[in-house]
Amino acid sequence: CVEFILSDNRIVSSALCHNWLVKNHYGKFSRMTSEDIIKYIDKEEANRKKHVNRLRIPLSAPIHFEHNEDLPIHPYVLGYMLGNGCVSSKAHAIYICTADEDAVNYIRSLGYTLNKGYSNSAASHYEFRGKGFRDLVKKAGILGMVSKNKRIPKAYLRASVEDRLELLKGLFDSDGHSGQNGKYSSVGYTTISGCLKNDVIALIHSLGGTASYSEKPPYQCYIKGQLYNCEKSYIITARLWNDKDFF
């Protein structure tokens, strides 16, 4: 048995005779056993080749979990609330804070009532209205969470593929970002919650994607002349078959 460390730091165990479909740095696919891969790496390292770790394997298919539970809140809405929502049990209302009118309109199209409240040049508060909504938030398992301890409820991590994709879109529409890193595009997510970081990575893995993260240490910044202490944050870099599934 041999272990391989993937680019996102996952460890995969396999027999020496396991047959892999791999792509080399020239873009050519071939079949290689685990033993062949070890020999290839040893040979490339001996020749001091810079492409020694450039073997790639295709992304896997999403996991289909059995016995999906009923979800009290639509997964997109829950994902968006984990990013841009206030679900404190002490707050008089449950709301999201956003400048993204497309997200607001989509949430409304799902049957939720959002009343626009306080606004400034950066964003607006939208309060969820409706009898029993706070009870649904409590049933979903996120009532009382604050930014530093937010996480995805287990039922949502083991939901159907379609529901998990909606959850992913809600998360990334709130605290996600995309950009260009040289000739490659990148998709990422930022949070100060270590638990949410782990859950988002697990969610992406369950959908067949790859995800790794880096840490940004605490720092201080000035906003409109006032000094703020900022928490340590986690920046997740992710990839799926189709990066459009993130947004």
Disulfide bonds with the S-S distance in Angstrom:
none
